[in-house]
Each structure stands twice: as C-alpha cells, then as structure tokens.
Amino acid sequence: MKTIRNLREAQGWTQLELAVKLGVTPATVYNWERGKYEPGVSKLRALAQTFGVSMDDIELVEEQGKAAA
C-alpha cells in the first residue's frame, strides 16, 4: 500500500497539480498527506481513479517509525 504522497510523487505531480485534478485546494492535499484530515469516500474514489489503483491500495496514514526514503 502507498500513501497519497507516495502516489503523487511517483507521478511527478505537485500538490497543486493533484489538487487541480481532484477539484480541491492544495491545502486539502497537504492536510491529507500529513494525516490531519482523511478524504471522504467520493474523494478517495477520485484519488484511486486518478492514480489507477484500488481504494484499498491507498494508505491514509503513514505507519509510525517508517523513515522516508
């Protein structure tokens, strides 16, 4: 499973680019990536479609103790 940030970075997109694709603000993407908020079902579905993955493949909260590569 990958986080929203991992999926976004794999595409080479900025938070602004992803926000435009989803019709949300960059601040919303920022807050999702940091675990402050979780996307609702409709936005989670849109995220999955945008990234070409299953909704179940998106990890909403990064596991504690995992170091970013």
N, C-alpha and C positions, 0 to 999 in steps of 0.2 A: 504494500500500500504506500501511496505517496501523498504528501501534504499538498495543499493548494500552491504553496510557494514552490515546491519541487516541480510540480507540473508546469507552473507558469515559467519558471526559469528554464526548464527543458525545451520549451517552445521559443525561448529567447525574447519573451514579452516583458514589458514593464508593467507595473501595477496599473498605470494609466491605460495601457493598451488592453489589458484584461478587463478593466472597468468599463471601457467603451463597448467591448464585445458583449458584456453582460447587462449593460444599461444601469450600472451602479456608479457610485463615486469612487475615486481612488482611495479615499479614506475607508470605505467599506471593505475593499480588498485588503488594505493594510490591517484592519481590525480582524478580519477572518484569519489572515496569515499568523497573527500573533495570538489567536485564541481568545480575544476579547469578546467576540461575537461569533455565532455559528450561522452559516447561511440557512435560510428557510428551505423547505422542500423544493419549491419552484426554482430557486437559485442554485440549489445543489444539483438539480436535474440539468439546468442550463450549464453549470460547470462541467458536469460529466459529458454532455454533448459537445461542448466546446473543446474539451481535451480528448474526446474519443475514448473515454473509459466508462466503466460502470460506476454508478453512485457508490457502490460498496467498496470501490477501489480508492476512494478519496478519504484520506485520514484527516479528520478535522483538527485534532490536537496532536502536536508533535510529542513523541514519547520523551519523558524526562530522562536526562542523562545521555541522550544521543547528541554527540558533537556534530556540528555542521561541517561538512567537508569543504 
